């Protein structure tokens, strides 16, 4: 381990204390380190705004650079944590593998997954990125983007990786409008032959879409009333997860 880095992390932990602002002497005593070492670490952290110094009191406290890091970590960790029981619920209701996806640039990435009991599966892997217009669960992520983002996406839209379902910008925009109107996305053999995808949006406390949730199943298991039930289960799961993230349902 890097000792200086560990000391810096210990120092940040000490600055979390209820006193809020500390002198070099107080930090030196708390961490049992020489004041000169504490001062060097503080100066380094101050250059990146992880720590700030009050020039009048000569006291140090946590800086604004930590806010964005904490917010990003909280959002990601909270989403991954609270989604697990909902994904388990969805896979149990439907009998299919359930997925949570997030947007990374112009692509969709699987963030979490729950295995369903059926042996015959449609395989989609963690860390496997696909363009946002490929498949129902990813297409949801695209449907709720801004007009500026959609314009940029259409200009840079990748060629469909499997060419099973060729979409033009016009047909894609029509599909996205339908998804926003219905609150659910359906795809049929878009990048896996004879596979059906069903996806719905997940919203956070700020009303913004944070992820999408859904299932992918063989077409042979998605017929008649069962297909209607699957759509209901996906939308119900999306509402449950949105609620867990603090979203107030309309």
Protein Blocks (a to p, Z undefined) as FASTA:
>chain_A
ZZklmmmmmmmmmmmpmnlpacfklmmmmnopafklmmmmmmmmmmnopaccdfklopac
ddfklmmmmmmmmmmmmmmmmmmmmmmmmmmmnopacdddddehjaccdfbdcddfbfbd
cdddehiacdfkgojklmmmmmmmcfklmmmmmmmoccdfklmaccdfklmmmmmmmmmm
nopacdehklbghiacdddddddfkopafbdcdddddfklmgcjllmmmmmmmmmmmmmm
mmmnopacZZ
